[in-house]
Amino acid sequence: MPELSFQALDVIAISKIILFFTFVVFLLAIRYKNKTWLLSLLASISLTVFYIDFSWSFKKMWWGNNGDEIFIISFLSQVLHDNPLKDFYYHGLPAFYPPLYFWITGLFSRLFTANAITAAKIGVSLTIFFWFFGTFIWQKIYYVFINKGNKNSLIKGKSILLFLFPLIYFFLIDFNDLILKPYETLPAMLLAILLGFIAESFSSDKWKLKEYLFFGISGALLFLSYYFWWFMAIPTLLMLVIFSKNKFKNLLRTTIIGGIILLLSLVYIGPLFLSYLGGIENWQALYFVPKDFSTFVSFSLFSWRGLLLLIGLIGLIVYRKQQFFKANLILVISCYLYQFISIILYVFGANALQAAKPFLFLTTASLALGAAKLFFELWQRYVKPLSNSYKFNISLIILIFSVYFWPMTSFVDDPVVRRQIDINQSFPSAFYLSESIKENVDNYSKKTWLSSGVPEINAYLNLHYFIAHNPHFSHPASLYSERMSFIKELSKAREEDFKNLLNNSPIDALLLYKQSDSQNYSLFFWADNYPNGGKELVIKIPKSQISLLQWEKAYEDKEWLILLKR
């Protein structure tokens, strides 16, 4: 086994102390209070404190500054240092990725840090805290102020479900996924609940303004957080309308909700739509791996997660006559329908649109709701009639059993995780390069850079580029293929043609890696490799051509050369 540092051992030791106090406090809460709001608050506090202790010493993103982590820190860097409404790579373009999580995290983090990696940790901490207590408050607002008096209400005398929903979903998803993609995981859970709310309210004879505002504002916030989930949510709403008694009334209600969502989302989709008028290349939607055509079968996972997913499916089927769970059963069907339509598109020569994307989080969220409902009904039927002493003993057994599923146990005890804690204690080389750029380049964020490919530098600086290192993170309105064609033409040009191409382009700063090739500067890209994900692409520019440029040398060391247009 690899040796661990004292820093890693400190993190592990403190996580076990947090686990112990969490267990004791939960035990006392169950024994003496047993209030849903208290359980939700305790879970939020303990898990947030755990994550802060776990991650705060990291100098990198959890699994390193690569992959999706690159665009996360780039977006957060843009919000921390510049205009939050603008794209994180290109000058003059609006934000194209669903921005709300990054806006909230980045603007809040401005109070504490200028480092995007620290901001990312703050964002995950806020997500974990909202996961239980924030979700409880949001659900409570609905059932106390919005849906008060509805005979079909799910929650009549069953407020413990407000805690069980997020708890089981938390156990079902991998803690790694929550750390990496809080902007996907939390909206998936909230959307599954919101669709249940709307389905319940369809049975009401009359809606007041508060219903429209609650659903419209909640929907807009979720759309701005991660709009992709709405490709499954919209068909679900339409099917709920079709199955409802008053189809016309509920269609009108749904249309009004949609209008509110659209209106509140204009701050994002308005500028984005205008930017698309000049052309669009959506490389993000084109990303495909063969695994996207795999069939998601919950009970095929021979593990406790697979069992829990199967229980969730049974719960949705058994209680499908209750509108809340009917909505989520339809949502699960919509996820499969989305994959099926993507496969049909592929068969007829079109591109499959991330066919398996809904299953990991959105389908899992719906199944978590089904599992919570089934467990609750079993408790009501077989445990609630027992004496308080028996009920406490059974609660204690469940609490002891749940210890394994908390990240302070199963996650931290993983040898791979423990090793990664140590790896994350050191700064990457990009940090030191960023310091050199700060010291030697004025107004570096205002320039348009052509880089050899060190995208993790955006964790420390908000640089803007002529071309992104990865088309899947590139703004659709940037017309990536045209920019790539220019780079390829530039690599083949010689002498005056080379100088003219570069001098007449928007590029006014070069960040070039010197050591990959004695004769050339290499530009490293991650290129689309449909239908097999992506692959590395290297474009070489002769050093002899660069030497002909009459640009200012701003910085040079053994590895890097920075040139600025005069």
Helices and strands as residue ranges (DSSP letters): H 6-28, I 29-33, H 36-55, H 68-81, H 100-109, H 116-129, I 130-134, H 135-141, I 142-146, H 161-172, H 175-180, H 182-201, H 209-225, G 227-229, H 230-243, H 247-264, H 266-276, H 283-286, G 290-293, G 298-300, H 304-318, H 323-347, H 357-358, I 359-363, H 364-378, I 379-383, H 388-402, G 403-405, I 407-411, H 415-423, H 429-440, G 444-446, E 448-451, G 455-459, E 464-465, G 471-473, G 476-478, H 480-492, H 495-503, E 509-513, E 520-528, E 534-542, H 543-548, E 552-556, E 560-564
